[in-house]
Amino acid sequence: MDRYRRPVPSLRQFFVSYAPDWIVTCALWMILYYISNHVTGFKRQFSLTDVTCVFVHFFTFSRHRS
């Protein structure tokens, strides 16, 4: 009956086998935390009436419609 028993890994083997995964996971979390808290994107004032961000063909289309 002993020959059918599966070997039971030790607790140390368990931790050693999963340690690289947890190290990579923690490193990624730290990188993402730094990016989300310290890197700011380009901030621009936005207005719906600002004509500098209007598509170029908007003016030609509105002239031909009237």
C-alpha positions as CSV (number, residue, x, y, z in Angstrom):
1,M,0.0,0.0,0.0
2,D,3.0,2.4,0.5
3,R,3.9,2.3,-3.1
4,Y,0.7,4.0,-4.2
5,R,1.1,7.0,-1.9
6,R,2.1,10.2,-3.5
7,P,5.1,12.0,-2.0
8,V,4.1,15.0,0.1
9,P,6.3,18.1,-0.5
10,S,7.6,19.9,2.5
11,L,6.6,23.3,3.5
12,R,10.0,24.7,2.5
13,Q,9.7,23.3,-1.0
14,F,6.2,24.9,-1.2
15,F,7.6,28.4,-0.3
16,V,10.6,28.0,-2.6
17,S,8.5,27.0,-5.6
18,Y,6.2,30.1,-5.2
19,A,8.7,32.7,-4.1
20,P,9.7,33.8,-7.6
21,D,6.1,34.4,-8.5
22,W,5.4,36.5,-5.4
23,I,8.6,38.5,-5.9
24,V,7.6,39.4,-9.5
25,T,4.1,40.2,-8.3
26,C,5.3,42.5,-5.6
27,A,7.7,44.2,-8.0
28,L,4.9,44.8,-10.5
29,W,2.7,46.2,-7.8
30,M,5.4,48.6,-6.7
31,I,6.0,49.8,-10.2
32,L,2.3,50.3,-10.9
33,Y,1.9,52.2,-7.6
34,Y,4.7,54.5,-8.5
35,I,3.4,55.2,-12.0
36,S,-0.2,55.8,-10.7
37,N,0.9,58.2,-7.9
38,H,3.9,60.0,-9.3
39,V,3.5,60.3,-13.1
40,T,1.1,62.8,-14.3
41,G,-0.3,63.0,-17.8
42,F,-0.6,66.1,-20.0
43,K,-3.3,68.3,-18.6
44,R,-5.0,70.8,-20.9
45,Q,-7.9,73.1,-20.2
46,F,-10.9,71.8,-22.2
47,S,-13.9,73.7,-23.4
48,L,-16.7,72.7,-25.8
49,T,-16.5,76.2,-27.4
50,D,-12.7,76.0,-28.1
51,V,-12.3,76.2,-31.9
52,T,-8.6,75.1,-31.8
53,C,-9.6,71.5,-31.2
54,V,-12.4,71.3,-33.8
55,F,-12.0,69.0,-36.7
56,V,-10.9,70.9,-39.8
57,H,-13.8,69.8,-42.1
58,F,-16.3,71.0,-39.5
59,F,-16.0,74.6,-40.9
60,T,-16.3,73.6,-44.6
61,F,-19.3,71.3,-43.8
62,S,-21.1,74.0,-41.8
63,R,-20.6,76.6,-44.6
64,H,-22.0,74.3,-47.3
65,R,-25.0,73.3,-45.3
66,S,-26.5,76.8,-45.0
